[in-house]
Amino acid sequence: MNLYDFSVTRQDGSEVSLREYEGKVVLVVNTATGCGFTPQYEELQTIYEELHEKGLEILDFPCNQFGAQAPGNDQEIHDFCTGRYGITFEQFTKIDVNGDNAIPLYKWITTNTTFKGFNGPAKLVLAPIVKKMDSDYKNNGNIKWNFTKILIDREGNIIDRFEPTASMDEVKNRIVEAI
């Protein structure tokens, strides 16, 4: 299996096969509008503007599973992201990334990636919160928090995972390598 085996629902309610992104480098991100990491939207948009013409696509999946930090409906979330951060990359309907209601794309992602660990000062805040939600969090591929990023190569294969505390410079450098 790879990215192209899945279909998802766009923010406007239309279904799309991810085969539409064949031949592109894709960054899949679960997001939230009320999270401490929400300002990463600005950095994601900058990376998108710089690298889109070279073959980068960013797929934004709002998710309310972590601290209920993505309130609102799909249109409200979209209006916030475009109005506040000017995002122009593709946004999809709000989803679950873990558990029984996770969409198939994320079940594939969590089965085929491992947790990379938190770093920086946010580690001190996130680790205890995540441990309460999942005592075995260090040993499984579940998404731990908002703004976890999954990098997919031009053949639709997962090549890297970045936890929300990863430096956006590290994310950008890895994208450039993949392009």
N, C-alpha and C positions, 0 to 999 in steps of 0.2 A: 504494500500500500504506500501511497504518497499523497501529497497535498491535492493532487488532481482527481483523487477518488471521492472528493467530498463536494457537497453543495451546501450553501448557507443562505440566510435571508438578509438582504440589504436593509438598511435603515428605513427605506421607503416601502418595505414589505415584499419586494420582488425577490424571487429565488435566482441564485446564480451558481453555476458550476465553477469550482475553483480551477477547472481546466482553462478558464478564461485567462489565467495568469501564467500559463505555460510559457517557459522560456524566460521568466522574470525572476529576479531575486526578491523574495517576499519576507517581510517582517510582520509577524502576527503578534498583536498586542491585546491583552485584556486590560480594559481601562475603567476609570471611575472619575466622576466629575467633582467629588468632594473629598478627595484623598490628598494626603501630603505630597504624593508623587504627581498629582494632576499637572503641575507646571511642566512636566516632561512633554506634554502636548506641544509646547513651544519648540523644544529641541527636536522632537519628532518631525514637526512641520519643516523646520530648517533643513534637517537631513533629507526629507522628502524633496524639497525644492532643489537641493543640490544634486541629488542622485536619481531622481525620477527619470530624466532623459537618458540616463545610462542603464536603465532597466530595473530600478527599484520600485516596488509597490509596498505600501503599508496598509495592513488590514486591521481595522480598529473594532474590537468587540467589547462594548460596555458590559460590565458585570457587577451585580449588586451583592455578591456572596461574601465580600470582605468588609465588615464593619458597616454594611448598608450604605456605602459611599457612592452609589450610583442611583440616587433616587430619580423619580420622574420617568416619563414615558420616552419612547425612542425619539419623538420629535423634540421634546424638551432638551434631551441630552444633545441631540444634533445642533439645535439652536445655540446652546451654551458653547459647544466646542467650536462651531464656526464663528460665532460672535465674539467670544473671548480670546480664542487662540488662532482663529483664521484657518482652521484645518481644511485641507483640500484633498487629503487622501480618503480612501474608501472607508465608510463607517457602516457597520452592520447592526442588526437588532440586538437588544440586550439579551444576554445568554447566561447560562450556568457553565462554568469551566470544570467543576468537580462534581462528583456524586452521580446519583441515578439520573438526574435531569441534565447532565452535561451533554452538549451537542457532540455528535460523532467526531467532528474535527478535533475537539479537545480531548475526547477519550483516546484518540490516536496520539495526540501530543503527549499526554500524561503517561501513556504506556511506553512511549519511545524516548523520553527524556528523564534526566535525573535532576534533583535539586542541587544547585551549585553553591549554596550557602549565601548568607547575607554578609555584607561588609559595611564598613564605615559606621558612623554614629547611629544610624537608623537601626543597625543590628541589635543594639541594646533595647530598643523599643519593640521591634518586630518579633524577635525570637520568642519572648515570653507569650506574646499574644497568639502567635501561630502554634506554639506548643500546647496552649489550652485547647485550640481547635483540633489539633492532630498531634498526639503525643509521640508518634513515630515520624514526624514531618521530615526529619533529616534523611530518612531511608526510603522515600517513595517519590514518584514523579508528579504528584499532585501540584497544582498551582498553589502557591503559598499566599500571594497578595496581588493587589492591583499593579499593573504596569510590568508584569512579567512578559518578556519578549522572546519569541521563537524565530530563529533565522532559518529560512528555507532556501535551498540552492535552485538554480535554473532547471533542474530535473525534478523538482518537487520533493526533495529529501530534506529532512531536518539536519542542519549542520551545527547549530549552536542554540543555547538557551541562556538568557540573561535574567537574573533576578532583578527586582525593581531597584535594588541598591547598587547595581552595576553602574559604572560610570558611562554616561552617554558618549564620551569620547571612545571608550572601549567598544561600545555597540557600533558606532559609526565606522571605526577602523575595521571591524570584522565584516561589516557590510561592504566596504570598499574592497576588501580582499575577495569577497564572494562575487563581486561584479567583475 
